[in-house]
Amino acid sequence: MVEKVKVAGERSVVYALFVPSMASLRELLRGLKDAGVKATVLSVSELSGEDMTERQREVLKLAYKMGYFDPDRKITLTELAERIGVKAPTLEEILRRALRKAVKYYLDRTEALQYSIFKVQPKAFRYRLND
């Protein structure tokens, strides 16, 4: 998923990306190379979720995949709670705690990285990166 884009001079663009794995990043880089796009990885940080419990990660991931965070919410909190077998207030608490940890991690990381994750030449504008 493309998180941020910044023009860095006349001949390059810097992308901040979230990718599910290093294998996904390698696949993306291969695809760009095959398309003739020169790409340089400036830095890589792992979102480990060290403070997030496995349950929080699972619930957060399911909520995201089911469309709970979409602007036109595809599933309600109650529906999601029923799907995973908990009461809505319990799910709300799990999501609130997981989101707090994810947002804190994200804010800490983005301040440190200062938009310098991924740099490509302007030709990349012709290609759409899907999340």
DSSP file (Angstrom, degrees, kcal/mol; ACC not computed):
  #  RESIDUE AA STRUCTURE BP1 BP2  ACC     N-H-->O    O-->H-N    N-H-->O    O-->H-N    TCO  KAPPA ALPHA  PHI   PSI    X-CA   Y-CA   Z-CA
    1    1 A M              0   0    0      0, 0.0    17,-2.6     0, 0.0     2,-0.6   0.000 360.0 360.0 360.0 130.4    0.0    0.0    0.0
    2    2 A V  E     +A   17   0A   0    127,-0.3    15,-0.2    15,-0.2     3,-0.1  -0.674 360.0 175.0 -78.5 120.7    1.4    3.4   -1.0
    3    3 A E  E     +     0   0A   0     13,-3.2     2,-0.3    -2,-0.6    14,-0.2   0.857  62.5   2.6 -94.3 -43.1    1.4    5.6    2.2
    4    4 A K  E     -A   16   0A   0     12,-1.6    12,-2.7     2,-0.0     2,-0.4  -0.989  54.7-160.9-146.4 151.7    3.1    8.7    0.9
    5    5 A V  E     +A   15   0A   0     -2,-0.3     2,-0.4    10,-0.2    10,-0.2  -0.999  12.5 177.4-133.6 135.9    4.6   10.1   -2.3
    6    6 A K  E     -A   14   0A   0      8,-2.5     8,-3.6    -2,-0.4     2,-0.4  -0.985  29.0-128.7-142.0 128.4    7.1   13.0   -2.6
    7    7 A V  E     -A   13   0A   0     -2,-0.4     2,-0.5     6,-0.2     6,-0.2  -0.629  23.7-168.6 -73.4 127.9    8.7   14.5   -5.6
    8    8 A A        -     0   0    0      4,-2.3     3,-0.3    -2,-0.4     2,-0.1  -0.679  55.6 -46.5-122.3  75.6   12.5   14.5   -4.9
    9    9 A G  S    S-     0   0    0     -2,-0.5     3,-0.4     1,-0.2    -1,-0.2  -0.397  86.8 -56.4  91.5-174.1   14.0   16.6   -7.6
   10   10 A E  S    S+     0   0    0      1,-0.2    -1,-0.2    -2,-0.1     3,-0.0   0.756 131.0  38.2 -76.7 -25.0   13.4   16.5  -11.4
   11   11 A R  S    S+     0   0    0     -3,-0.3     2,-0.3   110,-0.1    -1,-0.2   0.290 109.4  50.1-116.4  11.1   14.3   12.9  -11.9
   12   12 A S        -     0   0    0     -3,-0.4    -4,-2.3   109,-0.2     2,-0.4  -0.996  49.5-157.7-152.1 158.1   13.0   11.0   -8.9
   13   13 A V  E     -AB   7 120A   0    107,-2.6   107,-2.8    -2,-0.3     2,-0.5  -0.988  17.5-142.2-131.3 138.5   10.0   10.3   -6.7
   14   14 A V  E     -AB   6 119A   0     -8,-3.6    -8,-2.5    -2,-0.4     2,-0.4  -0.909  16.5-168.0-107.3 127.3   10.1    8.9   -3.2
   15   15 A Y  E     -AB   5 118A   0    103,-3.6   103,-1.1    -2,-0.5     2,-0.6  -0.927  13.1-153.3-112.4 135.7    7.4    6.5   -2.1
   16   16 A A  E     -A    4   0A   0    -12,-2.7   -13,-3.2    -2,-0.4   -12,-1.6  -0.956  29.8-175.6-103.0 123.2    6.7    5.4    1.5
   17   17 A L  E     -A    2   0A   0     -2,-0.6     2,-0.5   -15,-0.2   -15,-0.2  -0.869  29.8-149.1-123.4 150.2    5.2    1.9    1.3
   18   18 A F        +     0   0    0    -17,-2.6    -2,-0.0    -2,-0.3     3,-0.0  -0.990  26.3 178.5-110.6 123.1    3.7   -0.7    3.5
   19   19 A V        -     0   0    0     -2,-0.5     3,-0.1     1,-0.1     6,-0.0  -0.941  33.7-129.4-123.5 148.1    4.3   -4.2    2.2
   20   20 A P  S    S-     0   0    0      0, 0.0     2,-0.3     0, 0.0    -1,-0.1   0.742  83.8  -5.2 -70.8 -21.7    3.2   -7.4    3.9
   21   21 A S     >  -     0   0    0      1,-0.1     4,-1.7    25,-0.0     5,-0.1  -0.984  68.6-103.6-162.0 166.7    6.6   -9.1    3.6
   22   22 A M  H  > S+     0   0    0     -2,-0.3     4,-2.7     1,-0.2     5,-0.2   0.846 120.4  59.7 -65.5 -33.1   10.1   -8.8    2.3
   23   23 A A  H  > S+     0   0    0      1,-0.2     4,-2.3     2,-0.2    -1,-0.2   0.901 103.9  50.5 -61.4 -39.9    9.1  -11.3   -0.4
   24   24 A S  H  > S+     0   0    0      2,-0.2     4,-2.4     1,-0.2    -1,-0.2   0.894 109.8  50.1 -64.1 -40.2    6.4   -8.8   -1.5
   25   25 A L  H  X S+     0   0    0     -4,-1.7     4,-2.6     2,-0.2    -2,-0.2   0.924 110.7  49.1 -64.4 -44.1    9.0   -6.0   -1.7
   26   26 A R  H  X S+     0   0    0     -4,-2.7     4,-2.4     1,-0.2    -2,-0.2   0.903 110.9  50.6 -61.5 -40.5   11.3   -8.2   -3.8
   27   27 A E  H  X S+     0   0    0     -4,-2.3     4,-2.4     2,-0.2    -2,-0.2   0.911 110.5  49.5 -63.5 -42.5    8.4   -9.0   -6.1
   28   28 A L  H  X S+     0   0    0     -4,-2.4     4,-2.4     2,-0.2    -2,-0.2   0.926 111.2  48.9 -61.3 -45.5    7.6   -5.3   -6.5
   29   29 A L  H  X S+     0   0    0     -4,-2.6     4,-2.5     1,-0.2    -2,-0.2   0.892 110.6  50.7 -63.5 -40.2   11.2   -4.5   -7.2
   30   30 A R  H  X S+     0   0    0     -4,-2.4     4,-2.9     2,-0.2    -1,-0.2   0.922 110.4  50.2 -61.3 -44.0   11.4   -7.2   -9.8
   31   31 A G  H  X S+     0   0    0     -4,-2.4     4,-1.4     2,-0.2    -2,-0.2   0.899 111.5  47.4 -62.2 -41.4    8.2   -6.0  -11.5
   32   32 A L  H  <>S+     0   0    0     -4,-2.4     5,-3.0     2,-0.2     4,-0.2   0.918 112.8  49.0 -65.1 -43.2    9.6   -2.4  -11.6
   33   33 A K  H ><5S+     0   0    0     -4,-2.5     3,-1.6     1,-0.2    -2,-0.2   0.922 109.7  51.5 -62.3 -44.2   12.9   -3.6  -13.0
   34   34 A D  H 3<5S+     0   0    0     -4,-2.9    -1,-0.2     1,-0.3    -2,-0.2   0.809 108.4  52.9 -61.8 -29.8   11.1   -5.7  -15.7
   35   35 A A  T 3<5S-     0   0    0     -4,-1.4    -1,-0.3    -5,-0.2    -2,-0.2   0.436 122.7-107.7 -85.7   0.2    9.1   -2.6  -16.6
   36   36 A G  T < 5S+     0   0    0     -3,-1.6     2,-0.6     1,-0.3    -3,-0.2   0.674  73.0 140.3  84.2  17.7   12.3   -0.6  -17.1
   37   37 A V      < -     0   0    0     -5,-3.0     2,-0.6    -6,-0.2    -1,-0.3  -0.840  48.7-137.8 -98.5 125.0   11.9    1.4  -13.9
   38   38 A K        -     0   0    0     -2,-0.6    83,-1.4    -3,-0.1     2,-0.4  -0.713  29.8-179.7 -81.2 121.6   15.0    2.1  -11.9
   39   39 A A  E     -C  120   0A   0     -2,-0.6     2,-0.4    81,-0.2    81,-0.2  -0.975  14.0-169.1-127.5 138.6   14.2    1.7   -8.2
   40   40 A T  E     -C  119   0A   0     79,-2.7    79,-2.4    -2,-0.4     2,-0.6  -0.993  18.7-138.5-127.2 126.5   16.4    2.1   -5.2
   41   41 A V  E     -C  118   0A   0     -2,-0.4    77,-0.2    77,-0.2     3,-0.1  -0.750  18.0-175.5 -83.2 120.7   15.3    1.1   -1.7
   42   42 A L        -     0   0    0     75,-2.2     2,-0.3    -2,-0.6    76,-0.2   0.830  64.5 -15.3 -87.4 -35.0   16.5    3.8    0.7
   43   43 A S        -     0   0    0     74,-1.5     2,-0.4     2,-0.0    -1,-0.3  -0.976  53.7-150.0-164.1 157.2   15.5    2.1    3.9
   44   44 A V        -     0   0    0     -2,-0.3     2,-0.4    -3,-0.1    73,-0.0  -1.000  12.2-177.0-134.0 131.9   13.3   -0.7    5.3
   45   45 A S        -     0   0    0     -2,-0.4     2,-0.5     2,-0.0    -2,-0.0  -0.989  20.5-134.8-127.9 140.0   11.6   -0.8    8.7
   46   46 A E        -     0   0    0     -2,-0.4     2,-1.4     1,-0.0     3,-0.2  -0.816   5.9-143.4 -97.7 128.7    9.7   -3.7   10.0
   47   47 A L        +     0   0    0     -2,-0.5    55,-0.0     1,-0.2    59,-0.0  -0.745  31.2 169.5 -85.3  93.4    6.3   -3.1   11.6
   48   48 A S        -     0   0    0     -2,-1.4    -1,-0.2     1,-0.0    -2,-0.0   0.750  32.2-144.4 -84.1 -24.5    6.8   -5.8   14.2
   49   49 A G    >   +     0   0    0     -3,-0.2     3,-1.4     1,-0.1     8,-0.1   0.872  34.3 167.1  62.2  34.4    3.8   -5.0   16.4
   50   50 A E  T 3  S+     0   0    0      1,-0.3    -1,-0.1     3,-0.0    -3,-0.0   0.805  75.9  41.2 -55.8 -31.6    6.0   -6.0   19.3
   51   51 A D  T 3  S+     0   0    0     50,-0.1     2,-0.4     2,-0.1    -1,-0.3   0.616  99.7  90.4 -88.6 -13.2    3.6   -4.5   21.8
   52   52 A M  S <  S-     0   0    0     -3,-1.4     2,-0.1    49,-0.1    46,-0.0  -0.676  77.6-128.2 -86.7 133.8    0.5   -5.8   19.9
   53   53 A T     >  -     0   0    0     -2,-0.4     4,-2.4     1,-0.1     5,-0.2  -0.346  22.5-111.6 -74.4 161.5   -0.8   -9.2   20.9
   54   54 A E  H  > S+     0   0    0      1,-0.2     4,-2.7     2,-0.2     5,-0.2   0.903 120.3  52.7 -58.1 -41.7   -1.4  -11.9   18.3
   55   55 A R  H  > S+     0   0    0      2,-0.2     4,-2.7     1,-0.2     5,-0.2   0.917 108.2  49.9 -62.0 -44.1   -5.1  -11.6   19.0
   56   56 A Q  H  > S+     0   0    0      1,-0.2     4,-2.7     2,-0.2     5,-0.2   0.917 111.8  48.5 -61.6 -43.4   -5.0   -7.8   18.4
   57   57 A R  H  X S+     0   0    0     -4,-2.4     4,-2.6     2,-0.2    -2,-0.2   0.930 112.8  47.9 -61.5 -45.6   -3.1   -8.3   15.1
   58   58 A E  H  X S+     0   0    0     -4,-2.7     4,-2.4     2,-0.2    -2,-0.2   0.929 114.9  44.6 -61.3 -46.4   -5.5  -10.9   13.9
   59   59 A V  H  X S+     0   0    0     -4,-2.7     4,-2.7     2,-0.2    -2,-0.2   0.912 114.0  49.3 -66.6 -43.3   -8.6   -8.8   14.8
   60   60 A L  H  X S+     0   0    0     -4,-2.7     4,-2.2    -5,-0.2    -1,-0.2   0.914 112.6  48.0 -62.0 -43.9   -7.1   -5.7   13.3
   61   61 A K  H  X S+     0   0    0     -4,-2.6     4,-2.7    -5,-0.2    -2,-0.2   0.914 113.0  47.7 -63.9 -44.1   -6.2   -7.5   10.1
   62   62 A L  H  X S+     0   0    0     -4,-2.4     4,-2.6     2,-0.2     6,-0.2   0.924 110.7  51.5 -63.6 -44.4   -9.6   -9.1    9.8
   63   63 A A  H  <>S+     0   0    0     -4,-2.7     5,-2.6     2,-0.2     6,-0.5   0.910 112.6  46.8 -58.7 -42.4  -11.4   -5.8   10.4
   64   64 A Y  H ><5S+     0   0    0     -4,-2.2     3,-1.2     1,-0.2    -2,-0.2   0.950 114.1  46.3 -63.7 -50.0   -9.2   -4.2    7.6
   65   65 A K  H 3<5S+     0   0    0     -4,-2.7    -2,-0.2     1,-0.3    -1,-0.2   0.831 110.4  53.6 -64.2 -32.5   -9.9   -7.0    5.2
   66   66 A M  T 3<5S-     0   0    0     -4,-2.6    -1,-0.3    -5,-0.2    -2,-0.2   0.521 118.9-109.0 -82.2  -4.6  -13.6   -7.1    5.9
   67   67 A G  T X 5S+     0   0    0     -3,-1.2     7,-2.0    -4,-0.5     3,-0.9   0.654  73.5 138.2  90.7  16.0  -13.9   -3.3    5.2
   68   68 A Y  T 3 <S+     0   0    0     -5,-2.6    -4,-0.2     1,-0.2     5,-0.2   0.843  78.5  43.0 -62.6 -32.6  -14.5   -2.1    8.7
   69   69 A F  T 3  S+     0   0    0     -6,-0.5    -1,-0.2    -5,-0.2    -5,-0.1   0.431  88.3 115.1 -94.6   0.2  -12.1    0.9    8.1
   70   70 A D  S X  S-     0   0    0     -3,-0.9     3,-1.0     1,-0.1    -4,-0.0  -0.356  78.3-117.6 -67.5 150.0  -13.4    1.7    4.6
   71   71 A P  T 3  S+     0   0    0      0, 0.0     2,-0.6     0, 0.0    -1,-0.1   0.871 119.4  44.1 -56.3 -36.5  -15.1    5.1    4.1
   72   72 A D  T 3  S-     0   0    0     -5,-0.0    -2,-0.1     2,-0.0    -3,-0.1  -0.498 106.8-135.8-104.1  61.2  -18.3    3.3    3.2
   73   73 A R    <   -     0   0    0     -3,-1.0    -5,-0.2    -2,-0.6    -6,-0.1   0.260  17.7-163.3 -25.0 118.7  -17.9    0.7    6.0
   74   74 A K  S    S+     0   0    0     -7,-2.0     2,-0.3     1,-0.2    -6,-0.2   0.625  73.8  29.2 -88.3 -14.8  -18.6   -2.7    4.6
   75   75 A I  S    S-     0   0    0     -8,-0.4    -1,-0.2   -12,-0.1     2,-0.1  -0.995  78.1-131.4-145.6 139.4  -19.1   -4.4    8.0
   76   76 A T     >  -     0   0    0     -2,-0.3     4,-2.5     1,-0.1     5,-0.2  -0.393  28.5-109.8 -85.4 166.6  -20.4   -3.0   11.3
   77   77 A L  H  > S+     0   0    0      1,-0.2     4,-2.6     2,-0.2     5,-0.2   0.911 120.7  50.3 -59.8 -43.4  -18.7   -3.5   14.6
   78   78 A T  H  > S+     0   0    0      2,-0.2     4,-2.4     1,-0.2    -1,-0.2   0.916 111.1  47.7 -62.9 -44.5  -21.6   -5.8   15.7
   79   79 A E  H  > S+     0   0    0      2,-0.2     4,-2.1     1,-0.2    -2,-0.2   0.910 113.7  47.5 -63.5 -42.3  -21.4   -7.9   12.5
   80   80 A L  H  X S+     0   0    0     -4,-2.5     4,-1.8     2,-0.2    -2,-0.2   0.906 110.6  52.1 -65.5 -41.7  -17.6   -8.2   12.9
   81   81 A A  H  X>S+     0   0    0     -4,-2.6     5,-2.5     1,-0.2     4,-1.0   0.917 110.0  48.9 -60.8 -44.0  -18.0   -9.1   16.6
   82   82 A E  H  <5S+     0   0    0     -4,-2.4     3,-0.4     1,-0.2    -1,-0.2   0.901 107.9  55.6 -61.9 -40.3  -20.5  -11.9   15.7
   83   83 A R  H  <5S+     0   0    0     -4,-2.1    -1,-0.2     1,-0.2    -2,-0.2   0.870 115.0  36.8 -62.2 -37.6  -18.1  -13.2   13.0
   84   84 A I  H  <5S-     0   0    0     -4,-1.8    -1,-0.2     2,-0.1    -2,-0.2   0.472 115.6-112.1 -97.7  -1.0  -15.2  -13.6   15.5
   85   85 A G  T  <5S+     0   0    0     -4,-1.0     2,-0.3    -3,-0.4    -3,-0.2   0.832  76.2 109.1  81.2  33.2  -17.4  -14.8   18.4
   86   86 A V  S   <S-     0   0    0     -5,-2.5    -1,-0.3    -6,-0.1     2,-0.2  -0.874  71.6 -95.5-130.7 167.9  -17.1  -11.9   20.8
   87   87 A K    >>  -     0   0    0     -2,-0.3     4,-2.2     1,-0.1     3,-0.5  -0.524  38.2-112.0 -80.6 152.9  -19.5   -9.2   22.0
   88   88 A A  H 3> S+     0   0    0      1,-0.2     4,-2.8     2,-0.2     5,-0.2   0.876 115.9  52.8 -54.9 -44.6  -19.3   -5.8   20.3
   89   89 A P  H 3> S+     0   0    0      0, 0.0     4,-1.8     0, 0.0    -1,-0.2   0.870 109.6  50.5 -62.0 -33.5  -17.9   -3.9   23.4
   90   90 A T  H <> S+     0   0    0     -3,-0.5     4,-2.3     2,-0.2    -2,-0.2   0.929 111.7  47.0 -66.8 -44.9  -15.1   -6.5   23.6
   91   91 A L  H  X S+     0   0    0     -4,-2.2     4,-2.9     1,-0.2     5,-0.3   0.912 109.0  54.7 -62.2 -42.7  -14.2   -6.1   20.0
   92   92 A E  H  X S+     0   0    0     -4,-2.8     4,-2.5     1,-0.2    -1,-0.2   0.901 109.5  47.7 -58.4 -41.1  -14.3   -2.3   20.3
   93   93 A E  H  X S+     0   0    0     -4,-1.8     4,-2.4     2,-0.2     5,-0.2   0.910 111.5  49.7 -67.2 -42.9  -11.7   -2.6   23.1
   94   94 A I  H  X S+     0   0    0     -4,-2.3     4,-2.4     1,-0.2    -2,-0.2   0.940 114.6  44.8 -60.3 -47.5   -9.5   -5.0   21.2
   95   95 A L  H  X S+     0   0    0     -4,-2.9     4,-3.1     2,-0.2     5,-0.3   0.902 111.5  52.6 -64.4 -41.6   -9.6   -2.6   18.1
   96   96 A R  H  X S+     0   0    0     -4,-2.5     4,-2.1    -5,-0.3    -1,-0.2   0.926 112.9  43.9 -61.4 -45.2   -9.0    0.5   20.2
   97   97 A R  H  X S+     0   0    0     -4,-2.4     4,-1.9     2,-0.2    -1,-0.2   0.914 115.8  47.7 -67.3 -42.2   -5.9   -1.0   21.9
   98   98 A A  H  X S+     0   0    0     -4,-2.4     4,-2.6    -5,-0.2    -2,-0.2   0.927 112.7  48.6 -64.9 -44.5   -4.5   -2.4   18.6
   99   99 A L  H  X S+     0   0    0     -4,-3.1     4,-3.0     1,-0.2     5,-0.3   0.888 108.0  54.5 -63.9 -39.2   -5.1    0.9   16.8
  100  100 A R  H  X S+     0   0    0     -4,-2.1     4,-2.3    -5,-0.3    -1,-0.2   0.929 112.0  44.2 -59.8 -44.7   -3.4    2.9   19.5
  101  101 A K  H  X S+     0   0    0     -4,-1.9     4,-2.4     2,-0.2    -2,-0.2   0.907 114.8  48.3 -67.1 -42.0   -0.3    0.7   19.3
  102  102 A A  H  X S+     0   0    0     -4,-2.6     4,-2.6     2,-0.2    -2,-0.2   0.913 113.2  47.1 -65.5 -42.7   -0.3    0.8   15.5
  103  103 A V  H  X S+     0   0    0     -4,-3.0     4,-2.9     2,-0.2     5,-0.3   0.914 111.9  50.3 -66.7 -42.8   -0.8    4.6   15.3
  104  104 A K  H  X S+     0   0    0     -4,-2.3     4,-2.5    -5,-0.3     5,-0.2   0.940 112.9  46.5 -60.1 -46.8    2.0    5.2   17.9
  105  105 A Y  H  X S+     0   0    0     -4,-2.4     4,-2.5     2,-0.2    -2,-0.2   0.935 113.5  49.2 -60.4 -46.6    4.3    2.9   16.0
  106  106 A Y  H  X S+     0   0    0     -4,-2.6     4,-3.0     1,-0.2     5,-0.3   0.930 112.2  46.9 -60.0 -48.2    3.5    4.6   12.7
  107  107 A L  H  X S+     0   0    0     -4,-2.9     4,-1.7     1,-0.2    -1,-0.2   0.906 113.1  49.2 -63.2 -41.9    3.9    8.2   14.0
  108  108 A D  H  X S+     0   0    0     -4,-2.5     4,-1.3    -5,-0.3    -1,-0.2   0.921 116.0  43.4 -61.5 -43.8    7.2    7.3   15.7
  109  109 A R  H  X S+     0   0    0     -4,-2.5     4,-2.7    -5,-0.2     5,-0.2   0.916 111.1  51.6 -70.7 -45.2    8.5    5.7   12.4
  110  110 A T  H  X S+     0   0    0     -4,-3.0     4,-1.7     1,-0.2     5,-0.4   0.856 108.1  52.8 -66.3 -33.1    7.3    8.3   10.0
  111  111 A E  H  < S+     0   0    0     -4,-1.7    -1,-0.2    -5,-0.3    -2,-0.2   0.908 114.3  43.1 -64.6 -39.5    9.0   11.1   12.0
  112  112 A A  H  < S+     0   0    0     -4,-1.3    -2,-0.2    -5,-0.2    -1,-0.2   0.862 114.5  48.5 -74.6 -36.4   12.2    9.1   11.9
  113  113 A L  H >< S-     0   0    0     -4,-2.7     3,-1.6    -5,-0.1    -1,-0.2   0.778  83.3-158.3 -79.4 -26.2   12.1    8.1    8.2
  114  114 A Q  T 3<  -     0   0    0     -4,-1.7    -3,-0.1     1,-0.3    -4,-0.1   0.896  66.8 -58.7  47.2  51.8   11.2   11.6    6.8
  115  115 A Y  T 3  S+     0   0    0     -5,-0.4     2,-0.7     1,-0.1     3,-0.3   0.625 104.5 125.2  63.8  17.1    9.7   10.2    3.6
  116  116 A S    <   +     0   0    0     -3,-1.6    -1,-0.1     1,-0.2     3,-0.1  -0.461  30.3 106.8-110.1  64.6   12.9    8.4    2.5
  117  117 A I  S    S+     0   0    0     -2,-0.7   -75,-2.2     1,-0.3   -74,-1.5   0.861  80.8  11.4-100.4 -49.3   11.7    4.9    1.9
  118  118 A F  E     -BC  15  41A   0   -103,-1.1  -103,-3.6    -3,-0.3     2,-0.4  -0.996  59.1-165.9-145.7 127.1   11.6    4.2   -1.8
  119  119 A K  E     +BC  14  40A   0    -79,-2.4   -79,-2.7    -2,-0.4     2,-0.3  -0.962  12.7 170.3-123.2 130.5   13.0    6.2   -4.7
  120  120 A V  E     -BC  13  39A   0   -107,-2.8  -107,-2.6    -2,-0.4   -81,-0.2  -0.927  35.6-102.8-134.2 161.0   12.1    5.7   -8.4
  121  121 A Q    >   -     0   0    0    -83,-1.4     3,-2.3    -2,-0.3  -109,-0.2  -0.425  44.2-100.4 -77.3 158.5   12.6    7.5  -11.7
  122  122 A P  G >  S+     0   0    0      0, 0.0     3,-2.5     0, 0.0     4,-0.2   0.728 113.6  78.6 -54.7 -25.6    9.7    9.5  -13.2
  123  123 A K  G >  S+     0   0    0      1,-0.3     3,-1.9     2,-0.2     4,-0.2   0.779  77.6  75.7 -54.2 -25.0    8.9    6.8  -15.7
  124  124 A A  G X  S+     0   0    0     -3,-2.3     3,-1.9     1,-0.3    -1,-0.3   0.693  73.3  79.8 -62.8 -18.2    7.2    5.0  -12.7
  125  125 A F  G <  S+     0   0    0     -3,-2.5    -1,-0.3     1,-0.3    -2,-0.2   0.761  84.8  62.0 -61.3 -21.8    4.3    7.5  -13.1
  126  126 A R  G <  S+     0   0    0     -3,-1.9     2,-0.4    -4,-0.2    -1,-0.3   0.670  97.3  70.0 -75.5 -15.9    3.1    5.3  -15.9
  127  127 A Y  S <  S-     0   0    0     -3,-1.9     2,-0.5    -4,-0.2   -95,-0.0  -0.847  74.3-141.2-110.2 138.3    2.6    2.3  -13.6
  128  128 A R        -     0   0    0     -2,-0.4     2,-0.7     2,-0.0    -3,-0.1  -0.847  10.2-147.1 -98.5 127.1    0.0    2.0  -10.9
  129  129 A L        -     0   0    0     -2,-0.5     2,-0.3     2,-0.0  -127,-0.3  -0.837  16.9-156.5 -93.0 117.0    1.1    0.4   -7.7
  130  130 A N              0   0    0     -2,-0.7    -2,-0.0     1,-0.1     0, 0.0  -0.692 360.0 360.0 -93.7 146.2   -1.8   -1.6   -6.2
  131  131 A D              0   0    0     -2,-0.3    -1,-0.1  -129,-0.1    -2,-0.0   0.459 360.0 360.0 -87.3 360.0   -2.0   -2.4   -2.5
